[in-house]
């Protein structure tokens, strides 16, 4: 699966319905931030009607033996994937200080929305610390790859 597939599907759908520039909704510009709240609301409305809506769209042509889902946002996303596919769940974390160094600024109504924090307490099989220590990151990625390959039944 392409990186950020849920985000891409949400951006494309929202852009089409509202006449917005989908490419600019995918970058880290102020354009995206202008419409971010609206995109979240738009996506939540669809998920309220059908929690698996975006998961089904993302996997509609599932013909690959290995998929990387790097943008699951809610327990219902995780439930969908773990009930339909063999999974290895990995949570990527960075400290608030590191996130701020990278340009993140807390925005009420966005950063505390379910799309951003519904999986905060979700139990994953592995934790990946993305705090800027490249040696540790490489070691963790190697462990994840080793475990993923050991689970493959190709």
Secondary structure as GFF3:
##gff-version 3
##sequence-region A 1 154
A	DSSP	alpha_helix	5	18	.	.	.	ID=ss1
A	DSSP	alpha_helix	22	25	.	.	.	ID=ss2
A	DSSP	alpha_helix	30	49	.	.	.	ID=ss3
A	DSSP	alpha_helix	53	58	.	.	.	ID=ss4
A	DSSP	alpha_helix	75	84	.	.	.	ID=ss5
A	DSSP	beta_strand	90	93	.	.	.	ID=ss6
A	DSSP	alpha_helix	96	101	.	.	.	ID=ss7
A	DSSP	alpha_helix	114	117	.	.	.	ID=ss8
A	DSSP	beta_strand	126	129	.	.	.	ID=ss9
A	DSSP	alpha_helix	134	151	.	.	.	ID=ss10
###
